[in-house]
């Protein structure tokens, strides 16, 4: 079991930023698709509804991917294993 480092190494930060760039592009594509579907389904378009749809869907997808990325990177760094251990089981070296 790796010992958790209080300051994450730069490789984890770089991995997070790379994943977030891909997630941002993915959320833009999904938001654009949602706006197209909303615009296609309505006879009269309201710009406010299209903006709200784009922001709502885009930010929701981006937030979800950011939280999932943080969970995966936290597990990989070893912080999760120490947090779930009982105080008597922790290695206090």
mmCIF file of the C-alpha atoms, coordinates in Angstrom:
data_MODEL
# 
_entry.id   MODEL 
# 
loop_
_atom_site.group_PDB 
_atom_site.id 
_atom_site.type_symbol 
_atom_site.label_atom_id 
_atom_site.label_alt_id 
_atom_site.label_comp_id 
_atom_site.label_asym_id 
_atom_site.label_entity_id 
_atom_site.label_seq_id 
_atom_site.pdbx_PDB_ins_code 
_atom_site.Cartn_x 
_atom_site.Cartn_y 
_atom_site.Cartn_z 
_atom_site.occupancy 
_atom_site.B_iso_or_equiv 
_atom_site.pdbx_formal_charge 
_atom_site.auth_seq_id 
_atom_site.auth_comp_id 
_atom_site.auth_asym_id 
_atom_site.auth_atom_id 
_atom_site.pdbx_PDB_model_num 
ATOM 1  C CA . UNK A 1 1  ? 0.000   0.000  0.000   1.00 0.00 ? 1  UNK A CA 1 
ATOM 2  C CA . UNK A 1 2  ? 1.576   3.334  -1.016  1.00 0.00 ? 2  UNK A CA 1 
ATOM 3  C CA . UNK A 1 3  ? 1.949   6.054  1.570   1.00 0.00 ? 3  UNK A CA 1 
ATOM 4  C CA . UNK A 1 4  ? -0.168  9.072  0.649   1.00 0.00 ? 4  UNK A CA 1 
ATOM 5  C CA . UNK A 1 5  ? 1.773   12.208 -0.106  1.00 0.00 ? 5  UNK A CA 1 
ATOM 6  C CA . UNK A 1 6  ? 0.195   15.409 1.310   1.00 0.00 ? 6  UNK A CA 1 
ATOM 7  C CA . UNK A 1 7  ? 1.186   17.344 -1.818  1.00 0.00 ? 7  UNK A CA 1 
ATOM 8  C CA . UNK A 1 8  ? 0.264   15.567 -5.047  1.00 0.00 ? 8  UNK A CA 1 
ATOM 9  C CA . UNK A 1 9  ? 3.073   15.222 -7.558  1.00 0.00 ? 9  UNK A CA 1 
ATOM 10 C CA . UNK A 1 10 ? 2.933   17.232 -10.737 1.00 0.00 ? 10 UNK A CA 1 
ATOM 11 C CA . UNK A 1 11 ? 2.189   14.134 -12.804 1.00 0.00 ? 11 UNK A CA 1 
ATOM 12 C CA . UNK A 1 12 ? -1.210  13.812 -11.107 1.00 0.00 ? 12 UNK A CA 1 
ATOM 13 C CA . UNK A 1 13 ? -1.934  17.477 -11.786 1.00 0.00 ? 13 UNK A CA 1 
ATOM 14 C CA . UNK A 1 14 ? -0.893  17.074 -15.406 1.00 0.00 ? 14 UNK A CA 1 
ATOM 15 C CA . UNK A 1 15 ? -3.065  13.983 -15.751 1.00 0.00 ? 15 UNK A CA 1 
ATOM 16 C CA . UNK A 1 16 ? -6.010  15.864 -14.225 1.00 0.00 ? 16 UNK A CA 1 
ATOM 17 C CA . UNK A 1 17 ? -5.575  18.838 -16.547 1.00 0.00 ? 17 UNK A CA 1 
ATOM 18 C CA . UNK A 1 18 ? -5.273  16.593 -19.604 1.00 0.00 ? 18 UNK A CA 1 
ATOM 19 C CA . UNK A 1 19 ? -8.441  14.739 -18.618 1.00 0.00 ? 19 UNK A CA 1 
ATOM 20 C CA . UNK A 1 20 ? -10.263 18.012 -17.990 1.00 0.00 ? 20 UNK A CA 1 
ATOM 21 C CA . UNK A 1 21 ? -9.337  19.311 -21.453 1.00 0.00 ? 21 UNK A CA 1 
ATOM 22 C CA . UNK A 1 22 ? -10.876 16.191 -22.995 1.00 0.00 ? 22 UNK A CA 1 
ATOM 23 C CA . UNK A 1 23 ? -13.893 16.501 -20.667 1.00 0.00 ? 23 UNK A CA 1 
ATOM 24 C CA . UNK A 1 24 ? -14.369 20.159 -21.640 1.00 0.00 ? 24 UNK A CA 1 
ATOM 25 C CA . UNK A 1 25 ? -14.390 19.257 -25.326 1.00 0.00 ? 25 UNK A CA 1 
ATOM 26 C CA . UNK A 1 26 ? -16.798 16.396 -24.612 1.00 0.00 ? 26 UNK A CA 1 
ATOM 27 C CA . UNK A 1 27 ? -19.147 18.659 -22.632 1.00 0.00 ? 27 UNK A CA 1 
ATOM 28 C CA . UNK A 1 28 ? -19.161 21.245 -25.439 1.00 0.00 ? 28 UNK A CA 1 
ATOM 29 C CA . UNK A 1 29 ? -20.111 18.570 -27.960 1.00 0.00 ? 29 UNK A CA 1 
ATOM 30 C CA . UNK A 1 30 ? -22.861 17.202 -25.706 1.00 0.00 ? 30 UNK A CA 1 
ATOM 31 C CA . UNK A 1 31 ? -24.201 20.721 -24.998 1.00 0.00 ? 31 UNK A CA 1 
ATOM 32 C CA . UNK A 1 32 ? -24.257 21.533 -28.717 1.00 0.00 ? 32 UNK A CA 1 
ATOM 33 C CA . UNK A 1 33 ? -26.119 18.296 -29.394 1.00 0.00 ? 33 UNK A CA 1 
ATOM 34 C CA . UNK A 1 34 ? -28.655 19.132 -26.677 1.00 0.00 ? 34 UNK A CA 1 
ATOM 35 C CA . UNK A 1 35 ? -29.194 22.623 -28.111 1.00 0.00 ? 35 UNK A CA 1 
ATOM 36 C CA . UNK A 1 36 ? -29.736 21.155 -31.584 1.00 0.00 ? 36 UNK A CA 1 
ATOM 37 C CA . UNK A 1 37 ? -32.286 18.690 -30.238 1.00 0.00 ? 37 UNK A CA 1 
ATOM 38 C CA . UNK A 1 38 ? -34.148 21.413 -28.328 1.00 0.00 ? 38 UNK A CA 1 
ATOM 39 C CA . UNK A 1 39 ? -34.096 23.765 -31.320 1.00 0.00 ? 39 UNK A CA 1 
ATOM 40 C CA . UNK A 1 40 ? -35.304 21.017 -33.630 1.00 0.00 ? 40 UNK A CA 1 
ATOM 41 C CA . UNK A 1 41 ? -38.208 20.058 -31.396 1.00 0.00 ? 41 UNK A CA 1 
ATOM 42 C CA . UNK A 1 42 ? -39.762 23.497 -30.883 1.00 0.00 ? 42 UNK A CA 1 
ATOM 43 C CA . UNK A 1 43 ? -41.622 25.572 -33.431 1.00 0.00 ? 43 UNK A CA 1 
ATOM 44 C CA . UNK A 1 44 ? -40.628 28.922 -31.921 1.00 0.00 ? 44 UNK A CA 1 
ATOM 45 C CA . UNK A 1 45 ? -37.137 29.403 -30.532 1.00 0.00 ? 45 UNK A CA 1 
ATOM 46 C CA . UNK A 1 46 ? -36.313 31.374 -27.431 1.00 0.00 ? 46 UNK A CA 1 
ATOM 47 C CA . UNK A 1 47 ? -32.669 32.287 -27.124 1.00 0.00 ? 47 UNK A CA 1 
ATOM 48 C CA . UNK A 1 48 ? -32.862 32.199 -23.334 1.00 0.00 ? 48 UNK A CA 1 
ATOM 49 C CA . UNK A 1 49 ? -33.964 28.577 -23.349 1.00 0.00 ? 49 UNK A CA 1 
ATOM 50 C CA . UNK A 1 50 ? -31.162 27.612 -25.725 1.00 0.00 ? 50 UNK A CA 1 
ATOM 51 C CA . UNK A 1 51 ? -28.561 29.374 -23.570 1.00 0.00 ? 51 UNK A CA 1 
ATOM 52 C CA . UNK A 1 52 ? -29.933 27.755 -20.413 1.00 0.00 ? 52 UNK A CA 1 
ATOM 53 C CA . UNK A 1 53 ? -29.882 24.335 -22.076 1.00 0.00 ? 53 UNK A CA 1 
ATOM 54 C CA . UNK A 1 54 ? -26.305 24.767 -23.263 1.00 0.00 ? 54 UNK A CA 1 
ATOM 55 C CA . UNK A 1 55 ? -25.068 25.982 -19.884 1.00 0.00 ? 55 UNK A CA 1 
ATOM 56 C CA . UNK A 1 56 ? -27.039 23.456 -17.869 1.00 0.00 ? 56 UNK A CA 1 
ATOM 57 C CA . UNK A 1 57 ? -26.060 20.390 -19.883 1.00 0.00 ? 57 UNK A CA 1 
ATOM 58 C CA . UNK A 1 58 ? -22.470 21.525 -20.483 1.00 0.00 ? 58 UNK A CA 1 
ATOM 59 C CA . UNK A 1 59 ? -21.705 22.383 -16.874 1.00 0.00 ? 59 UNK A CA 1 
ATOM 60 C CA . UNK A 1 60 ? -23.422 19.250 -15.565 1.00 0.00 ? 60 UNK A CA 1 
ATOM 61 C CA . UNK A 1 61 ? -21.348 16.994 -17.814 1.00 0.00 ? 61 UNK A CA 1 
ATOM 62 C CA . UNK A 1 62 ? -18.187 18.910 -16.935 1.00 0.00 ? 62 UNK A CA 1 
ATOM 63 C CA . UNK A 1 63 ? -18.870 18.694 -13.197 1.00 0.00 ? 63 UNK A CA 1 
ATOM 64 C CA . UNK A 1 64 ? -19.608 14.987 -13.388 1.00 0.00 ? 64 UNK A CA 1 
ATOM 65 C CA . UNK A 1 65 ? -16.414 14.204 -15.267 1.00 0.00 ? 65 UNK A CA 1 
ATOM 66 C CA . UNK A 1 66 ? -14.366 16.393 -12.921 1.00 0.00 ? 66 UNK A CA 1 
ATOM 67 C CA . UNK A 1 67 ? -15.679 14.612 -9.836  1.00 0.00 ? 67 UNK A CA 1 
ATOM 68 C CA . UNK A 1 68 ? -15.154 11.174 -11.360 1.00 0.00 ? 68 UNK A CA 1 
ATOM 69 C CA . UNK A 1 69 ? -11.617 12.142 -12.389 1.00 0.00 ? 69 UNK A CA 1 
ATOM 70 C CA . UNK A 1 70 ? -10.832 13.323 -8.873  1.00 0.00 ? 70 UNK A CA 1 
ATOM 71 C CA . UNK A 1 71 ? -12.111 10.037 -7.427  1.00 0.00 ? 71 UNK A CA 1 
ATOM 72 C CA . UNK A 1 72 ? -9.989  7.970  -9.800  1.00 0.00 ? 72 UNK A CA 1 
ATOM 73 C CA . UNK A 1 73 ? -6.856  10.046 -9.197  1.00 0.00 ? 73 UNK A CA 1 
ATOM 74 C CA . UNK A 1 74 ? -7.378  9.960  -5.429  1.00 0.00 ? 74 UNK A CA 1 
ATOM 75 C CA . UNK A 1 75 ? -7.670  6.185  -5.512  1.00 0.00 ? 75 UNK A CA 1 
ATOM 76 C CA . UNK A 1 76 ? -4.534  5.880  -7.609  1.00 0.00 ? 76 UNK A CA 1 
ATOM 77 C CA . UNK A 1 77 ? -2.497  8.076  -5.230  1.00 0.00 ? 77 UNK A CA 1 
ATOM 78 C CA . UNK A 1 78 ? -3.295  5.909  -2.184  1.00 0.00 ? 78 UNK A CA 1 
ATOM 79 C CA . UNK A 1 79 ? -5.219  8.494  -0.166  1.00 0.00 ? 79 UNK A CA 1 
ATOM 80 C CA . UNK A 1 80 ? -8.417  6.448  -0.120  1.00 0.00 ? 80 UNK A CA 1 
ATOM 81 C CA . UNK A 1 81 ? -6.895  3.360  1.489   1.00 0.00 ? 81 UNK A CA 1 
ATOM 82 C CA . UNK A 1 82 ? -5.573  5.317  4.463   1.00 0.00 ? 82 UNK A CA 1 
ATOM 83 C CA . UNK A 1 83 ? -8.797  7.274  4.939   1.00 0.00 ? 83 UNK A CA 1 
ATOM 84 C CA . UNK A 1 84 ? -10.900 4.136  5.318   1.00 0.00 ? 84 UNK A CA 1 
ATOM 85 C CA . UNK A 1 85 ? -8.579  2.355  7.748   1.00 0.00 ? 85 UNK A CA 1 
ATOM 86 C CA . UNK A 1 86 ? -9.269  2.170  11.471  1.00 0.00 ? 86 UNK A CA 1 
ATOM 87 C CA . UNK A 1 87 ? -6.895  4.157  13.691  1.00 0.00 ? 87 UNK A CA 1 
ATOM 88 C CA . UNK A 1 88 ? -5.404  0.936  15.062  1.00 0.00 ? 88 UNK A CA 1 
ATOM 89 C CA . UNK A 1 89 ? -4.678  -0.330 11.523  1.00 0.00 ? 89 UNK A CA 1 
ATOM 90 C CA . UNK A 1 90 ? -2.944  2.799  10.246  1.00 0.00 ? 90 UNK A CA 1 
ATOM 91 C CA . UNK A 1 91 ? 0.779   2.719  9.801   1.00 0.00 ? 91 UNK A CA 1 
ATOM 92 C CA . UNK A 1 92 ? 2.109   5.565  11.939  1.00 0.00 ? 92 UNK A CA 1 
ATOM 93 C CA . UNK A 1 93 ? 5.731   5.414  10.740  1.00 0.00 ? 93 UNK A CA 1 
# 
